[in-house]
Amino acid sequence: MITKFIKGNKLYQNILELTTGSLINNVLMIIFTPFLARLYTPTDFGLYSIFISFLTIIAIFSTGRYEFAIALPKSKLSAFSILQGIIILSVIFSILITLIISIVYYFNLFNYQAFDSQFVFLFPVTIFFSALLSGLTYFLYREHKYRLISLNAIFQGGIIIFSNFIFFYSNVKNGLILSFIIGQFFSILFLTRSIKFNFFYFNMRLIKKSLNQFIDFPKYNLFSDFLSILSQQFLPVLLSVFYNQTIVGGFSMANRLLRLPSVVVISAISNIFRNEVIKIVRSNEKSNLLYIYTLKRLILISAPIFLIILFSAKQLFVFFFRIKLGFCW
């Protein structure tokens, strides 16, 4: 099975399907980012960065990391019950976050500059959308619908970019954040149409059984994944304590663009690799051959990209964004 998989270049086909959508989405972002950088201020990008950082750190608790369990059941119905469990958990968690934010705001318990704007009340909605989108995506990974996921990446990216321009010319405050939320919403609508289950019928007995069966995911993965995400996302939050949002916005822009290659390549390969390992384990084979094969290809794909960034990132930033050294657009 493994040898056939490698010889047939199925890995390349799957990666190509996934990376095509992600690549087009990110190319669009690279093309339009210089224009958006001239419309929105560094402060706007700073607020957006802080919002996304807080969202990414907090939202991890909304799913309990059960999205990683969706690929494991042999029954599609059991997998869907895990997705429904994620929906229930995210609703409960979003309500809890709403109550916490309301109490903090009402009693003025936390003095932090990023919370001066009322966009923090968008957190619960965005957390729910993030959890649902994560669950839907992993369900489609299980079904090997890589082309649909790829198309969704292009669709979501296009919606976000279009909304950014609409909100700016409509003089709507926090347009970057609102565009992100609208992109999530339409992406969810796009993906749910491809899942042939009734989202409004909840078999609570099966959902409870499925969540209990895979309780190890929140028990062992949640905290470690939280620390991993915290190490990646906490820096913009920390910078906002010591510097103004203009500095945070400049850092956010640079970090966002420099991470594009890893986002495009690693996310696609890791999700496909996870699916294939699960299939191999089910067939009682060893996955070490697939691991070595994937590792070699990952190095071959990523090394040239990062070498280009290493030696020419400075010149590329100056060329595309006309950034004077020491001062962001």
Phi, psi and omega per residue, in radians:
M1 nan -0.848 -3.123
I2 -1.129 -0.796 -3.124
T3 -1.063 -0.736 3.116
K4 -1.101 -0.709 3.140
F5 -1.072 -0.768 -3.096
I6 -1.267 -0.801 -3.097
K7 -1.141 -0.576 -3.122
G8 -1.383 -0.015 3.141
N9 0.957 0.551 3.127
K10 -1.152 -0.562 3.106
L11 -1.046 -0.801 3.137
Y12 -1.099 -0.694 -3.126
Q13 -1.100 -0.801 -3.132
N14 -1.155 -0.749 3.127
I15 -1.102 -0.715 3.141
L16 -1.082 -0.740 3.128
E17 -1.079 -0.769 -3.102
L18 -1.262 -0.788 -3.054
T19 -1.247 -0.445 -3.140
T20 -1.058 -0.849 3.116
G21 -1.134 -0.794 3.132
S22 -1.115 -0.679 -3.135
L23 -1.158 -0.790 3.124
I24 -1.089 -0.743 3.111
N25 -1.017 -0.786 -3.092
N26 -1.323 -0.545 3.043
V27 -1.127 -0.721 3.074
L28 -1.049 -0.713 3.136
M29 -1.126 -0.720 3.124
I30 -1.115 -0.705 -3.116
I31 -1.151 -0.751 -3.027
F32 -1.600 -0.262 -3.136
T33 -1.032 -0.747 3.090
P34 -1.027 -0.625 3.105
F35 -1.225 -0.741 3.117
L36 -1.148 -0.577 3.134
A37 -1.163 -0.370 3.099
R38 -1.602 -0.300 3.100
L39 -1.595 -0.862 -3.126
Y40 -1.641 2.615 -3.117
T41 -1.467 2.821 3.029
P42 -0.992 -0.550 3.089
T43 -1.102 -0.706 3.097
D44 -1.066 -0.764 3.114
F45 -1.180 -0.572 3.094
G46 -1.139 -0.797 3.099
L47 -1.086 -0.727 3.118
Y48 -1.082 -0.755 3.141
S49 -1.101 -0.762 3.139
I50 -1.128 -0.732 3.122
F51 -1.035 -0.851 -3.111
I52 -1.143 -0.663 3.130
S53 -1.109 -0.846 3.096
F54 -1.074 -0.749 -3.140
L55 -1.046 -0.836 -3.104
T56 -1.106 -0.683 -3.136
I57 -1.203 -0.764 -3.052
I58 -1.375 -0.676 -3.009
A59 -1.127 -0.341 -3.130
I60 -1.044 -0.504 -3.116
F61 -1.384 -0.288 -3.042
S62 -1.271 -0.421 -3.123
T63 -1.831 -0.267 -3.077
G64 1.166 0.229 -3.072
R65 1.117 0.357 3.101
Y66 -1.212 -0.296 3.132
E67 -1.054 -0.491 3.127
F68 -1.276 -0.291 -3.140
A69 -1.514 -0.213 -3.051
I70 -1.055 -0.586 -3.098
A71 -1.349 -0.213 -2.978
L72 -1.415 -0.753 -3.103
P73 -1.116 2.506 3.067
K74 -1.277 -0.548 -3.130
S75 -1.451 2.295 3.097
K76 -1.165 -0.582 3.130
L77 -1.135 -0.702 3.099
S78 -1.135 -0.678 3.097
A79 -1.109 -0.717 3.121
F80 -1.172 -0.575 3.110
S81 -1.148 -0.565 3.051
I82 -1.159 -0.726 3.079
L83 -1.033 -0.752 3.097
Q84 -1.145 -0.628 3.062
G85 -1.081 -0.683 3.085
I86 -1.087 -0.706 3.115
I87 -1.068 -0.802 -3.137
I88 -1.107 -0.812 3.141
L89 -1.071 -0.707 -3.097
S90 -1.216 -0.612 3.083
V91 -1.129 -0.813 3.124
I92 -1.072 -0.772 -3.113
F93 -1.166 -0.687 3.139
S94 -1.129 -0.693 3.083
I95 -1.109 -0.727 3.118
L96 -1.085 -0.748 3.119
I97 -1.133 -0.655 3.091
T98 -1.061 -0.770 3.127
L99 -1.119 -0.735 -3.133
I100 -1.116 -0.807 3.140
I101 -1.088 -0.713 -3.141
S102 -1.098 -0.749 3.132
I103 -1.154 -0.767 3.137
V104 -1.074 -0.748 -3.128
Y105 -1.210 -0.755 -3.054
Y106 -1.154 -0.726 -3.100
F107 -1.694 0.043 3.119
N108 0.901 0.928 -3.034
L109 -1.473 -0.314 -3.002
F110 -2.380 1.980 -3.114
N111 -1.714 1.767 -3.097
Y112 -2.493 2.270 -2.958
Q113 -1.032 -0.582 -3.106
A114 -1.207 -0.321 -3.126
F115 -1.615 0.116 3.096
D116 -1.181 -0.464 3.121
S117 -1.582 2.493 -3.082
Q118 -1.343 0.119 3.124
F119 -1.170 -0.200 3.112
V120 -1.101 -0.395 3.111
F121 -1.279 -0.105 3.008
L122 -1.439 -0.192 -3.137
F123 -0.926 -0.927 -3.074
P124 -1.013 -0.756 3.131
V125 -1.099 -0.785 -3.104
T126 -1.175 -0.631 3.096
I127 -1.094 -0.783 3.122
F128 -1.099 -0.787 3.110
F129 -1.064 -0.735 -3.129
S130 -1.099 -0.760 3.140
A131 -1.132 -0.794 -3.134
L132 -1.131 -0.730 3.135
L133 -1.134 -0.680 3.099
S134 -1.118 -0.796 3.128
G135 -1.094 -0.764 3.126
L136 -1.093 -0.752 -3.115
T137 -1.103 -0.776 -3.131
Y138 -1.227 -0.512 3.045
F139 -1.149 -0.696 3.110
L140 -1.260 -0.543 3.000
Y141 -1.051 -0.732 3.134
R142 -1.045 -0.665 -3.115
E143 -1.477 0.030 3.141
H144 1.051 0.585 3.107
K145 -1.596 1.117 -3.063
Y146 -1.211 -0.596 -3.138
R147 -1.145 -0.692 3.121
L148 -1.138 -0.733 3.103
I149 -1.092 -0.691 3.128
S150 -1.126 -0.793 3.100
L151 -1.088 -0.659 3.133
N152 -1.110 -0.658 3.113
A153 -1.070 -0.740 3.108
I154 -1.157 -0.776 -3.124
F155 -1.074 -0.836 -3.121
Q156 -1.115 -0.759 3.121
G157 -1.079 -0.715 3.122
G158 -1.122 -0.735 3.110
I159 -1.071 -0.771 -3.109
I160 -1.111 -0.813 -3.128
I161 -1.102 -0.809 3.125
F162 -1.052 -0.763 -3.134
S163 -1.140 -0.613 3.104
N164 -0.997 -0.794 3.138
F165 -1.201 -0.736 -3.132
I166 -1.060 -0.828 -3.104
F167 -1.154 -0.628 3.141
F168 -1.139 -0.858 -3.091
Y169 -1.313 -0.198 3.039
S170 -1.662 0.036 3.140
N171 1.016 0.676 3.101
V172 -1.574 2.274 -3.115
K173 -1.233 2.572 3.112
N174 1.012 0.772 -3.106
G175 -1.082 -0.611 3.141
L176 -1.118 -0.728 -3.117
I177 -1.236 -0.792 3.133
L178 -1.099 -0.649 3.110
S179 -1.112 -0.700 3.100
F180 -1.061 -0.767 -3.129
I181 -1.167 -0.733 3.118
I182 -1.121 -0.687 3.071
G183 -1.044 -0.734 3.080
Q184 -1.057 -0.803 -3.070
F185 -1.058 -0.877 -3.119
F186 -1.206 -0.529 3.079
S187 -1.143 -0.700 3.095
I188 -1.105 -0.769 3.102
L189 -1.062 -0.702 -3.120
F190 -1.135 -0.730 -3.068
L191 -1.370 -0.635 -3.085
T192 -1.125 -0.453 -3.135
R193 -1.153 -0.374 -3.080
S194 -1.603 -0.097 -3.123
I195 -1.791 2.041 -3.007
K196 -1.568 0.947 3.048
F197 -2.275 2.760 3.114
N198 -1.489 1.884 -3.117
F199 -1.230 -0.266 -3.052
F200 -1.693 -0.054 3.066
Y201 -1.852 2.047 -3.098
F202 -1.937 1.963 3.023
N203 -1.514 1.584 -2.991
M204 -1.088 -0.552 3.137
R205 -1.152 -0.794 3.126
L206 -1.207 -0.675 3.124
I207 -1.079 -0.824 3.136
K208 -1.081 -0.727 3.129
K209 -1.101 -0.760 -3.118
S210 -1.163 -0.737 3.140
L211 -1.160 -0.678 3.102
N212 -1.183 -0.603 -3.130
Q213 -1.112 -0.596 -3.100
F214 -1.983 0.630 -3.118
I215 -1.125 -0.321 -3.139
D216 -1.117 -0.424 -3.120
F217 -1.148 -0.910 3.053
P218 -1.235 -0.496 -3.085
K219 -1.221 -0.705 -3.034
Y220 -1.974 -0.476 -3.074
N221 -1.601 -0.518 -2.965
L222 -1.051 -0.887 -3.057
F223 -1.208 -0.739 -3.133
S224 -1.145 -0.702 3.104
D225 -1.193 -0.598 3.088
F226 -1.091 -0.769 3.116
L227 -1.129 -0.669 3.117
S228 -1.113 -0.809 3.135
I229 -1.198 -0.649 3.116
L230 -1.054 -0.706 -3.139
S231 -1.144 -0.478 -3.132
Q232 -1.527 -0.600 -2.953
Q233 -1.842 -0.185 -3.018
F234 -1.353 -0.398 -3.053
L235 -1.043 -0.814 3.087
P236 -1.028 -0.660 3.108
V237 -1.137 -0.764 3.131
L238 -1.126 -0.732 3.128
L239 -1.092 -0.615 -3.118
S240 -1.175 -0.324 3.093
V241 -1.327 -0.639 -3.039
F242 -1.774 -0.376 -3.098
Y243 -2.218 2.892 3.106
N244 -1.366 2.994 -3.030
Q245 -1.246 -0.306 3.054
T246 -1.141 -0.783 3.098
I247 -1.117 -0.756 3.128
V248 -1.068 -0.690 3.123
G249 -1.110 -0.732 3.095
G250 -1.097 -0.773 3.096
F251 -1.093 -0.753 -3.117
S252 -1.058 -0.775 -3.137
M253 -1.068 -0.832 -3.125
A254 -1.113 -0.796 -3.115
N255 -1.120 -0.690 -3.134
R256 -1.084 -0.753 -3.104
L257 -1.315 -0.650 -3.134
L258 -1.198 -0.450 -3.123
R259 -1.488 -0.103 -3.079
L260 -0.982 -0.841 -3.122
P261 -1.016 -0.738 -3.134
S262 -1.206 -0.624 3.107
V263 -1.117 -0.758 -3.095
V264 -1.191 -0.872 -2.995
V265 -1.428 -0.948 -2.984
I266 -1.172 -0.749 -3.102
S267 -1.083 -0.718 3.139
A268 -1.140 -0.856 -3.091
I269 -1.146 -0.734 -3.076
S270 -1.108 -0.727 -3.125
N271 -1.215 -0.698 3.090
I272 -1.170 -0.746 3.135
F273 -1.040 -0.730 -3.138
R274 -1.074 -0.771 3.136
N275 -1.094 -0.763 -3.105
E276 -1.203 -0.621 3.098
V277 -1.112 -0.732 3.121
I278 -1.051 -0.759 3.120
K279 -1.106 -0.692 -3.129
I280 -1.178 -0.731 3.122
V281 -1.109 -0.693 3.114
R282 -1.078 -0.552 -3.135
S283 -1.578 0.189 3.081
N284 1.062 0.598 3.045
E285 -1.866 2.907 3.105
K286 -1.585 2.523 -3.051
S287 -1.762 0.098 -3.059
N288 -1.138 -0.589 3.127
L289 -1.141 -0.766 3.105
L290 -1.115 -0.667 3.133
Y291 -1.077 -0.844 -3.127
I292 -1.119 -0.757 3.134
Y293 -1.044 -0.820 -3.121
T294 -1.154 -0.707 -3.135
L295 -1.073 -0.770 3.129
K296 -1.081 -0.771 -3.131
R297 -1.196 -0.601 3.121
L298 -1.126 -0.705 3.099
I299 -1.149 -0.767 -3.139
L300 -1.107 -0.633 -3.114
I301 -1.326 -0.758 -2.984
S302 -1.457 -0.555 -3.051
A303 -0.990 -0.868 3.137
P304 -1.057 -0.672 -3.117
I305 -1.088 -0.839 -3.081
F306 -1.280 -0.464 3.052
L307 -1.176 -0.687 3.090
I308 -1.092 -0.780 3.128
I309 -1.113 -0.715 -3.101
L310 -1.036 -0.733 -3.008
F311 -1.721 -0.225 -3.054
S312 -2.361 0.149 -3.107
A313 -1.029 -0.751 -3.101
K314 -1.043 -0.839 -3.127
Q315 -1.162 -0.649 3.140
L316 -1.148 -0.713 3.124
F317 -1.123 -0.756 3.135
V318 -1.112 -0.715 -3.086
F319 -1.187 -0.830 -3.041
F320 -1.385 -0.603 -3.025
F321 -1.985 -0.024 3.131
R322 0.911 0.834 -3.106
I323 -1.557 2.127 3.001
K324 -1.323 2.462 -3.066
L325 -1.050 2.236 3.124
G326 1.570 -0.070 -3.140
F327 -2.514 2.188 -3.107
C328 -1.484 2.667 -3.025
W329 -0.526 nan nan
